[in-house]
Amino acid sequence: MKIAVNGATGYTGKLVAAELVRRGIDLVLIGRDKERLRQARIEAGAEGAELRFADIAVAGAFDGVLDGCDAVVNCAGPFGALGEPVVAAAVAAGCHYVDTTGEQHYVKRVFDRFGDEAARAGVAVVPAMADDGGPGDLLGHLTGAAVSPVAELVFGLWYRGGGGSQGTMRSMLTVLDAAALDYRGGRWAPGAAGPREAMRFPGAEAPVPMAAFGIPPVVTIPRHVRVERAEGFVNADLVARLRAVTPELVESLPQGPAPDARREQRWTHVAEAVGVDGRRARGEVEGSDGYGLTAVIAVEGARRLVADGAPAGVLAPAQAFDAAGFLDWLAPFGVRWRVETG
């Protein structure tokens, strides 16, 4: 098994490479800067890994780069600007694809553009295999299934502590520039932006004020849950901090948080579903170290696509993997989840 890491010189890319080394999986590191790529190989402890050089911003430069690879983990964002050539190259090479994006509109474009093409090529493409989109989609599937068909599903994310990487900040600037999508009546459309009444989260002393935000589960969950309406929110204080970020500020930041700060970061996802018959279900999943967990999720997803297979095409995480089984597998990494009805 050979798994490639695109964006291997970035903060998340280095963590993904280190996770592949920890798992004993043969890897290929891809990037545009030769010296930085060599340094990333050393930092990941992957001294024997193959290096491939390509500047994804140059048209055609990625053609053939994934030849001979079984899967690729794409960590290079902003994905809206840089992601689609990697998906196209993976499909052309017969190489399974996962990525670590949190960009809602990009996820929708991957489904819209590559679904038929990936199916014809026999390739599985699974975007948003990160700490937000991955557990969120899996949790949404289990919560919605408990009361299906679903009249309304509200998804909330609560992030606190830890800080963000340069790559995440660049991606979040693009998310803020695009109106958050809701799912209504069988299609996605810009939702009503603004604050929402607070949501309850485990571990919070009081309900947490929320704000509308473009999160991947709103795009992925309706593909495997019968739902009439879905919408997503994150904690309002996080949105306020993100809106204060400028491109100039991003460039002045370190590549990512220090290891101790990264491990102090906490995240919680809540899914609240109401069935068309009035039944209710609530799902919760929580953990820490979002960047470290993203590397674990993305690597395990790519490994499962190669070793276990999945339907060909563009897939939500819950379409590619058993939802409860994957969440249970994450327990040794500090992930806890539950779904309750009533």
CORNORQUI-V199089 format. One record per pair of residues at least 24 apart in sequence whose ideal C-beta (glycine too) atoms are under 10 Angstrom apart, sorted by the first residue. I is the first residue (numbers start at 1). J is the second residue. If there is no record, write none. Layout:
# CORNORQUI-V199089
I,J + I,J
This chain:
# CORNORQUI-V199089
1,25 + 1,26 + 1,27 + 1,69 + 1,70 + 1,71 + 1,302 + 1,303 + 1,306 + 1,307 + 2,26 + 2,27 + 2,28 + 2,50 + 2,66 + 2,68 + 2,69 + 2,70 + 2,71 + 2,72 + 2,95 + 2,306 + 3,27 + 3,28 + 3,69 + 3,70 + 3,71 + 3,72 + 3,73 + 3,95 + 3,96 + 3,98 + 3,298 + 3,299 + 3,302 + 3,303 + 3,305 + 3,306 + 4,28 + 4,29 + 4,30 + 4,49 + 4,50 + 4,52 + 4,65 + 4,66 + 4,68 + 4,69 + 4,70 + 4,71 + 4,72 + 4,73 + 4,74 + 4,86 + 4,89 + 4,90 + 4,93 + 4,95 + 4,97 + 4,302 + 5,29 + 5,30 + 5,31 + 5,40 + 5,44 + 5,46 + 5,49 + 5,69 + 5,72 + 5,73 + 5,74 + 5,75 + 5,76 + 5,295 + 5,298 + 5,299 + 5,302 + 6,30 + 6,31 + 6,52 + 6,54 + 6,56 + 6,62 + 6,65 + 6,66 + 6,72 + 6,73 + 6,74 + 6,75 + 6,76 + 6,82 + 6,83 + 6,85 + 6,86 + 6,89 + 6,90 + 6,97 + 6,99 + 7,31 + 7,32 + 7,40 + 7,56 + 7,73 + 7,74 + 7,75 + 7,76 + 7,77 + 7,79 + 7,82 + 7,83 + 7,86 + 7,99 + 7,100 + 7,167 + 8,36 + 8,37 + 8,40 + 8,41 + 8,43 + 8,44 + 8,46 + 8,49 + 8,51 + 8,52 + 8,73 + 8,75 + 8,76 + 9,33 + 9,34 + 9,35 + 9,36 + 9,37 + 9,38 + 9,39 + 9,40 + 9,41 + 9,43 + 9,75 + 9,76 + 9,255 + 10,36 + 10,40 + 10,75 + 10,76 + 10,77 + 10,100 + 10,165 + 10,166 + 10,167 + 10,168 + 10,255 + 10,256 + 11,75 + 11,164 + 11,165 + 11,166 + 11,167 + 11,168 + 11,254 + 11,255 + 11,256 + 11,257 + 11,262 + 11,291 + 12,73 + 12,75 + 12,76 + 12,77 + 12,100 + 12,130 + 12,165 + 12,167 + 12,168 + 12,255 + 12,256 + 12,290 + 12,291 + 12,292 + 12,294 + 12,295 + 12,298 + 13,37 + 13,40 + 13,44 + 13,73 + 13,74 + 13,75 + 13,76 + 13,100 + 13,167 + 13,295 + 14,39 + 14,40 + 14,41 + 14,43 + 14,44 + 14,46 + 14,75 + 14,255 + 14,256 + 14,291 + 14,295 + 15,43 + 15,44 + 15,75 + 15,100 + 15,165 + 15,256 + 15,262 + 15,289 + 15,291 + 15,292 + 15,293 + 15,294 + 15,295 + 15,296 + 15,298 + 15,299 + 16,44 + 16,73 + 16,74 + 16,75 + 16,98 + 16,100 + 16,291 + 16,294 + 16,295 + 16,296 + 16,297 + 16,298 + 16,299 + 16,302 + 17,41 + 17,43 + 17,44 + 17,45 + 17,46 + 17,49 + 17,73 + 17,75 + 17,295 + 17,299 + 18,43 + 18,44 + 18,45 + 18,46 + 18,292 + 18,295 + 18,299 + 19,44 + 19,73 + 19,292 + 19,294 + 19,295 + 19,296 + 19,297 + 19,298 + 19,299 + 19,300 + 20,44 + 20,46 + 20,49 + 20,73 + 20,295 + 20,298 + 20,299 + 20,302 + 20,303 + 21,45 + 21,46 + 21,47 + 21,48 + 21,49 + 22,295 + 22,296 + 22,299 + 23,296 + 23,299 + 23,300 + 23,303 + 25,70 + 25,71 + 25,299 + 25,302 + 25,303 + 25,306 + 26,50 + 26,69 + 26,70 + 27,69 + 27,73 + 27,299 + 28,52 + 28,65 + 28,66 + 28,68 + 28,69 + 28,72 + 29,53 + 30,54 + 30,56 + 30,62 + 30,65 + 30,66 + 30,69 + 30,72 + 30,73 + 30,74 + 30,75 + 30,76 + 30,86 + 30,89 + 31,55 + 31,56 + 31,76 + 32,56 + 32,57 + 32,58 + 32,61 + 32,76 + 54,85 + 54,86 + 54,89 + 56,81 + 56,82 + 56,83 + 56,84 + 56,85 + 56,86 + 56,89 + 57,81 + 57,82 + 57,85 + 58,85 + 59,85 + 60,85 + 61,85 + 61,89 + 62,86 + 62,88 + 62,89 + 62,90 + 62,92 + 63,88 + 63,89 + 63,92 + 63,93 + 64,89 + 64,92 + 64,93 + 65,89 + 65,90 + 65,93 + 65,95 + 66,90 + 66,91 + 66,92 + 66,93 + 66,94 + 66,95 + 66,97 + 67,92 + 67,93 + 67,94 + 67,95 + 68,93 + 68,94 + 68,95 + 69,93 + 69,94 + 69,95 + 69,96 + 69,302 + 69,306 + 70,94 + 70,95 + 70,96 + 70,302 + 70,303 + 70,305 + 70,306 + 70,307 + 71,95 + 71,96 + 71,97 + 71,98 + 71,123 + 71,124 + 71,126 + 71,298 + 71,299 + 71,301 + 71,302 + 71,303 + 71,304 + 71,305 + 71,306 + 71,307 + 72,96 + 72,97 + 72,98 + 72,99 + 72,302 + 73,97 + 73,98 + 73,99 + 73,100 + 73,129 + 73,294 + 73,295 + 73,297 + 73,298 + 73,299 + 73,301 + 73,302 + 73,303 + 74,98 + 74,99 + 74,100 + 74,101 + 74,127 + 74,129 + 74,298 + 75,99 + 75,100 + 75,101 + 75,130 + 75,167 + 75,294 + 75,295 + 75,298 + 76,100 + 76,101 + 76,167 + 77,101 + 77,102 + 77,103 + 77,106 + 77,165 + 77,166 + 77,167 + 77,168 + 77,169 + 77,170 + 77,171 + 77,172 + 77,174 + 78,103 + 78,106 + 78,167 + 78,168 + 78,169 + 78,170 + 78,171 + 78,172 + 78,173 + 78,174 + 78,175 + 79,103 + 79,105 + 79,106 + 79,107 + 79,109 + 79,110 + 79,127 + 79,128 + 79,167 + 79,170 + 79,171 + 79,174 + 80,104 + 80,105 + 80,106 + 80,107 + 80,109 + 80,171 + 80,174 + 80,175 + 80,177 + 80,178 + 81,106 + 81,170 + 81,171 + 81,174 + 82,106 + 83,107 + 83,109 + 83,110 + 83,127 + 84,109 + 84,110 + 84,113 + 84,114 + 87,113 + 87,114 + 87,117 + 87,118 + 87,123 + 87,125 + 87,127 + 87,314 + 88,113 + 88,114 + 88,117 + 88,118 + 90,114 + 90,118 + 90,121 + 90,123 + 90,124 + 90,125 + 91,117 + 91,118 + 91,119 + 91,120 + 91,121 + 91,122 + 91,123 + 91,125 + 91,312 + 91,314 + 92,117 + 92,121 + 92,123 + 93,121 + 93,123 + 94,121 + 94,122 + 94,123 + 95,121 + 95,123 + 95,124 + 95,125 + 95,302 + 95,305 + 95,306 + 96,122 + 96,123 + 96,124 + 96,125 + 96,126 + 96,301 + 96,302 + 96,303 + 96,304 + 96,305 + 96,306 + 96,309 + 96,310 + 96,312 + 96,320 + 97,123 + 97,124 + 97,125 + 97,126 + 97,127 + 97,129 + 97,301 + 97,302 + 97,305 + 97,314 + 98,124 + 98,125 + 98,126 + 98,127 + 98,128 + 98,129 + 98,130 + 98,134 + 98,297 + 98,298 + 98,299 + 98,300 + 98,301 + 98,302 + 98,303 + 98,304 + 98,305 + 98,315 + 98,317 + 98,320 + 99,125 + 99,126 + 99,127 + 99,128 + 99,129 + 99,130 + 99,133 + 99,298 + 99,301 + 99,302 + 100,127 + 100,128 + 100,129 + 100,130 + 100,131 + 100,132 + 100,133 + 100,134 + 100,167 + 100,168 + 100,171 + 100,291 + 100,294 + 100,295 + 100,297 + 100,298 + 101,127 + 101,128 + 101,129 + 101,130 + 101,132 + 101,133 + 101,171 + 101,175 + 101,216 + 102,128 + 102,130 + 102,131 + 102,132 + 102,133 + 102,136 + 102,157 + 102,168 + 102,171 + 102,172 + 102,175 + 102,213 + 102,214 + 102,215 + 102,216 + 102,294 + 103,127 + 103,128 + 103,133 + 103,171 + 103,172 + 103,174 + 103,175 + 103,178 + 103,214 + 103,215 + 103,216 + 103,219 + 104,128 + 104,133 + 104,174 + 104,175 + 104,178 + 104,179 + 104,180 + 104,181 + 104,188 + 104,213 + 104,214 + 104,215 + 104,216 + 104,217 + 104,218 + 104,219 + 104,220 + 104,232 + 105,174 + 105,175 + 105,177 + 105,178 + 105,179 + 105,180 + 105,181 + 105,188 + 105,214 + 105,216 + 105,219 + 106,171 + 106,174 + 106,175 + 106,178 + 106,214 + 106,216 + 106,219 + 107,133 + 107,137 + 107,181 + 107,214 + 107,215 + 107,216 + 107,217 + 107,218 + 107,219 + 107,220 + 107,314 + 107,316 + 108,181 + 108,188 + 108,214 + 108,216 + 108,218 + 108,219 + 108,220 + 109,219 + 110,219 + 110,314 + 111,188 + 111,219 + 111,220 + 111,223 + 111,313 + 111,314 + 111,315 + 111,316 + 112,314 + 113,314 + 114,313 + 114,314 + 115,312 + 115,313 + 115,314 + 115,315 + 116,313 + 116,314 + 117,313 + 117,314 + 118,311 + 118,312 + 118,313 + 118,314 + 118,315 + 119,311 + 119,312 + 119,313 + 119,314 + 119,315 + 120,312 + 120,313 + 121,312 + 121,313 + 122,309 + 122,311 + 122,312 + 122,313 + 123,305 + 123,310 + 123,312 + 123,313 + 123,314 + 124,301 + 124,302 + 124,304 + 124,305 + 124,306 + 124,309 + 124,310 + 124,311 + 124,312 + 124,313 + 124,314 + 124,315 + 124,319 + 124,320 + 125,305 + 125,310 + 125,312 + 125,313 + 125,314 + 125,315 + 125,320 + 126,220 + 126,298 + 126,301 + 126,302 + 126,304 + 126,305 + 126,310 + 126,313 + 126,314 + 126,315 + 126,316 + 126,317 + 126,319 + 126,320 + 126,321 + 127,216 + 127,219 + 127,220 + 127,314 + 127,315 + 127,316 + 127,317 + 128,215 + 128,216 + 128,217 + 128,219 + 128,220 + 128,297 + 128,298 + 128,316 + 128,317 + 129,216 + 129,294 + 129,297 + 129,298 + 129,299 + 129,300 + 129,301 + 129,302 + 129,305 + 129,317 + 129,320 + 129,321 + 130,168 + 130,216 + 130,290 + 130,291 + 130,293 + 130,294 + 130,295 + 130,297 + 130,298 + 130,301 + 130,317 + 131,157 + 131,159 + 131,265 + 131,267 + 131,269 + 131,285 + 131,287 + 131,288 + 131,289 + 131,290 + 131,291 + 131,292 + 131,293 + 131,294 + 131,295 + 131,296 + 131,297 + 131,298 + 131,335 + 132,157 + 132,159 + 132,215 + 132,216 + 132,217 + 132,232 + 132,234 + 132,267 + 132,269 + 132,290 + 132,294 + 133,215 + 133,216 + 133,217 + 133,219 + 133,220 + 133,294 + 133,297 + 133,316 + 133,317 + 134,216 + 134,217 + 134,220 + 134,285 + 134,293 + 134,294 + 134,296 + 134,297 + 134,298 + 134,300 + 134,301 + 134,316 + 134,317 + 134,318 + 134,321 + 134,326 + 134,327 + 134,330 + 135,217 + 135,267 + 135,268 + 135,269 + 135,285 + 135,286 + 135,287 + 135,293 + 135,297 + 135,317 + 135,323 + 135,326 + 135,327 + 135,330 + 135,335 + 135,337 + 136,215 + 136,216 + 136,217 + 136,218 + 136,220 + 136,221 + 136,232 + 136,267 + 136,269 + 136,270 + 136,271 + 136,283 + 136,285 + 136,317 + 136,318 + 137,216 + 137,217 + 137,218 + 137,219 + 137,220 + 137,221 + 137,223 + 137,224 + 137,225 + 137,269 + 137,271 + 137,316 + 137,317 + 137,318 + 137,319 + 137,320 + 137,321 + 137,323 + 137,326 + 138,217 + 138,220 + 138,221 + 138,269 + 138,283 + 138,285 + 138,297 + 138,316 + 138,317 + 138,318 + 138,321 + 138,322 + 138,323 + 138,324 + 138,325 + 138,326 + 138,327 + 138,330 + 138,337 + 139,217 + 139,221 + 139,269 + 139,270 + 139,271 + 139,283 + 139,284 + 139,285 + 139,318 + 139,323 + 139,324 + 139,327 + 139,337 + 139,338 + 139,339 + 140,217 + 140,218 + 140,220 + 140,221 + 140,222 + 140,224 + 140,225 + 140,227 + 140,230 + 140,232 + 140,269 + 140,271 + 140,273 + 140,283 + 140,285 + 140,316 + 140,317 + 140,318 + 140,323 + 141,217 + 141,220 + 141,221 + 141,223 + 141,224 + 141,225 + 141,271 + 141,283 + 141,316 + 141,317 + 141,318 + 141,319 + 141,321 + 141,322 + 141,323 + 141,324 + 141,327 + 141,339 + 142,225 + 142,271 + 142,273 + 142,281 + 142,283 + 142,285 + 142,318 + 142,323 + 142,324 + 142,327 + 142,337 + 142,338 + 142,339 + 143,221 + 143,225 + 143,270 + 143,271 + 143,272 + 143,273 + 143,280 + 143,281 + 143,282 + 143,283 + 143,284 + 143,285 + 143,323 + 143,338 + 143,339 + 143,340 + 143,341 + 144,221 + 144,222 + 144,224 + 144,225 + 144,226 + 144,227 + 144,230 + 144,271 + 144,273 + 144,275 + 144,281 + 144,283 + 144,318 + 144,339 + 145,224 + 145,225 + 145,226 + 145,273 + 145,281 + 145,283 + 145,318 + 145,323 + 145,324 + 145,339 + 146,271 + 146,273 + 146,275 + 146,279 + 146,280 + 146,281 + 146,282 + 146,283 + 146,339 + 146,340 + 146,341 + 146,342 + 147,225 + 147,273 + 147,274 + 147,275 + 147,276 + 147,277 + 147,278 + 147,279 + 147,280 + 147,281 + 147,341 + 147,342 + 148,225 + 148,226 + 148,227 + 148,273 + 148,275 + 148,276 + 148,279 + 148,281 + 149,225 + 149,226 + 149,227 + 149,228 + 149,275 + 149,276 + 149,277 + 150,221 + 150,222 + 150,225 + 150,226 + 150,227 + 150,228 + 150,229 + 150,230 + 150,273 + 150,274 + 150,275 + 150,276 + 150,279 + 150,281 + 151,226 + 151,227 + 151,228 + 151,229 + 151,273 + 151,274 + 151,275 + 151,276 + 151,277 + 151,278 + 151,279 + 152,184 + 152,227 + 152,228 + 152,229 + 152,230 + 152,231 + 152,272 + 152,273 + 152,274 + 152,275 + 152,276 + 153,183 + 153,217 + 153,218 + 153,221 + 153,222 + 153,225 + 153,227 + 153,228 + 153,229 + 153,230 + 153,231 + 153,232 + 153,271 + 153,272 + 153,273 + 153,274 + 153,281 + 153,283 + 154,196 + 154,199 + 154,210 + 154,218 + 154,229 + 154,230 + 154,231 + 154,232 + 154,233 + 154,270 + 154,271 + 154,272 + 154,273 + 154,274 + 154,282 + 155,199 + 155,213 + 155,215 + 155,216 + 155,217 + 155,218 + 155,221 + 155,230 + 155,231 + 155,232 + 155,233 + 155,234 + 155,269 + 155,270 + 155,271 + 155,272 + 155,273 + 155,283 + 156,196 + 156,198 + 156,199 + 156,200 + 156,201 + 156,208 + 156,210 + 156,213 + 156,215 + 156,231 + 156,232 + 156,233 + 156,234 + 156,235 + 156,268 + 156,269 + 156,270 + 156,271 + 156,272 + 156,284 + 157,199 + 157,201 + 157,208 + 157,210 + 157,213 + 157,215 + 157,217 + 157,232 + 157,233 + 157,234 + 157,235 + 157,238 + 157,267 + 157,268 + 157,269 + 157,270 + 158,199 + 158,201 + 158,202 + 158,203 + 158,204 + 158,208 + 158,210 + 158,233 + 158,234 + 158,235 + 158,237 + 158,238 + 158,266 + 158,267 + 158,268 + 158,269 + 158,270 + 158,286 + 159,234 + 159,235 + 159,237 + 159,238 + 159,241 + 159,265 + 159,266 + 159,267 + 159,268 + 159,269 + 159,290 + 160,201 + 160,203 + 160,204 + 160,208 + 160,235 + 160,237 + 160,238 + 160,264 + 160,265 + 160,266 + 160,267 + 160,268 + 161,257 + 161,261 + 161,262 + 161,263 + 161,264 + 161,265 + 161,266 + 161,267 + 161,288 + 161,290 + 162,256 + 162,257 + 162,258 + 162,260 + 162,261 + 162,262 + 162,263 + 162,264 + 162,265 + 162,266 + 162,267 + 162,288 + 162,289 + 162,290 + 162,291 + 163,253 + 163,254 + 163,256 + 163,257 + 163,258 + 163,261 + 163,262 + 163,264 + 163,265 + 163,291 + 164,238 + 164,241 + 164,242 + 164,245 + 164,250 + 164,253 + 164,256 + 164,257 + 164,265 + 164,290 + 164,291 + 165,250 + 165,253 + 165,254 + 165,255 + 165,256 + 165,257 + 165,262 + 165,291 + 166,250 + 166,251 + 166,252 + 166,253 + 166,254 + 166,255 + 166,256 + 167,250 + 167,255 + 167,256 + 168,242 + 168,250 + 168,256 + 168,257 + 168,290 + 168,291 + 168,294 + 169,242 + 169,245 + 169,246 + 169,247 + 169,249 + 169,250 + 169,251 + 169,253 + 169,256 + 170,245 + 170,247 + 170,250 + 170,251 + 172,213 + 172,214 + 172,238 + 172,239 + 172,241 + 172,242 + 172,243 + 172,245 + 172,250 + 173,242 + 173,243 + 173,245 + 173,246 + 173,247 + 173,250 + 174,214 + 175,213 + 175,214 + 175,215 + 175,242 + 176,213 + 176,214 + 176,239 + 176,242 + 176,243 + 176,245 + 177,214 + 178,214 + 179,212 + 179,214 + 180,211 + 180,212 + 180,213 + 180,214 + 180,215 + 180,218 + 180,231 + 180,232 + 180,233 + 180,234 + 181,212 + 181,214 + 181,215 + 181,218 + 181,219 + 181,230 + 181,231 + 181,232 + 182,212 + 182,214 + 182,218 + 182,229 + 182,230 + 182,231 + 182,232 + 183,218 + 183,219 + 183,221 + 183,222 + 183,223 + 183,225 + 183,227 + 183,228 + 183,229 + 183,230 + 183,231 + 183,232 + 184,222 + 184,227 + 184,228 + 184,229 + 184,230 + 184,231 + 185,228 + 185,229 + 186,222 + 186,227 + 186,228 + 187,222 + 188,218 + 188,219 + 188,222 + 188,230 + 190,214 + 191,218 + 191,229 + 191,230 + 191,231 + 191,232 + 191,233 + 192,231 + 193,239 + 194,236 + 195,233 + 195,236 + 195,239 + 196,231 + 196,233 + 196,234 + 196,236 + 197,233 + 198,233 + 198,235 + 198,236 + 199,233 + 199,235 + 199,268 + 199,270 + 199,272 + 200,270 + 200,272 + 200,282 + 200,284 + 201,235 + 201,268 + 201,269 + 201,270 + 201,284 + 201,286 + 202,268 + 202,270 + 202,284 + 202,285 + 202,286 + 202,336 + 202,338 + 203,266 + 203,268 + 203,284 + 203,286 + 204,235 + 204,268 + 208,233 + 208,234 + 208,235 + 208,236 + 208,237 + 208,268 + 208,270 + 209,233 + 209,235 + 209,236 + 209,237 + 209,239 + 210,234 + 210,235 + 210,236 + 210,237 + 210,238 + 210,239 + 210,270 + 211,235 + 211,236 + 211,237 + 211,238 + 211,239 + 211,240 + 211,242 + 211,243 + 212,236 + 212,239 + 213,238 + 213,239 + 213,242 + 215,269 + 216,316 + 216,317 + 217,269 + 217,271 + 217,316 + 217,317 + 217,318 + 219,316 + 220,314 + 220,315 + 220,316 + 220,317 + 220,318 + 220,319 + 221,271 + 221,273 + 221,316 + 221,317 + 221,318 + 222,316 + 223,314 + 223,315 + 223,316 + 223,318 + 223,319 + 224,315 + 224,316 + 224,317 + 224,318 + 224,319 + 224,323 + 225,271 + 225,273 + 225,316 + 225,318 + 226,275 + 226,276 + 227,273 + 227,274 + 227,275 + 227,276 + 228,274 + 228,276 + 229,274 + 230,271 + 230,273 + 232,271 + 233,270 + 234,269 + 235,268 + 256,291 + 257,289 + 257,290 + 257,291 + 259,289 + 259,291 + 259,292 + 261,289 + 262,288 + 262,289 + 262,290 + 262,291 + 262,292 + 263,288 + 263,289 + 263,290 + 263,291 + 263,292 + 263,334 + 264,288 + 264,289 + 265,289 + 265,290 + 265,291 + 265,292 + 265,293 + 266,290 + 266,334 + 267,293 + 267,335 + 268,336 + 269,337 + 271,339 + 273,339 + 273,341 + 275,341 + 279,341 + 279,342 + 280,340 + 280,341 + 280,342 + 281,339 + 281,340 + 281,341 + 281,342 + 282,338 + 282,339 + 282,340 + 282,341 + 282,342 + 283,327 + 283,337 + 283,338 + 283,339 + 283,340 + 283,341 + 284,336 + 284,337 + 284,338 + 284,339 + 284,340 + 285,327 + 285,330 + 285,335 + 285,336 + 285,337 + 285,338 + 285,339 + 286,334 + 286,335 + 286,336 + 286,337 + 286,338 + 287,330 + 287,331 + 287,333 + 287,334 + 287,335 + 287,336 + 287,337 + 288,333 + 288,334 + 288,335 + 289,333 + 289,334 + 292,333 + 292,334 + 293,330 + 293,333 + 293,334 + 293,335 + 296,329 + 296,330 + 296,332 + 296,333 + 296,335 + 297,326 + 297,329 + 297,330 + 297,333 + 297,335 + 300,326 + 300,329 + 300,330 + 300,333 + 301,326 + 304,329
